[in-house]
Amino acid sequence: MIAKNIIKNGISKDRIEWKGLGEDQPIANNGNEEGRSKNRRVEFEVIK
């Protein structure tokens, strides 16, 4: 899991949030390999 790696590398767990969206919020069609490939992603949002 990406969050575990971030914490392991020194970022406090109090400074990050995460949630898995899975099939609930795809950005492409899961009906073909290209779409599934686009849906396998990690998104980061920097909050100051």
Buried (B, 14 or more C-beta within 10 A) or exposed (E): EEBEEBBEEEEEEEEEEEEEEEEEEBEEEEEEEEEEEEBEEEEEEEEE
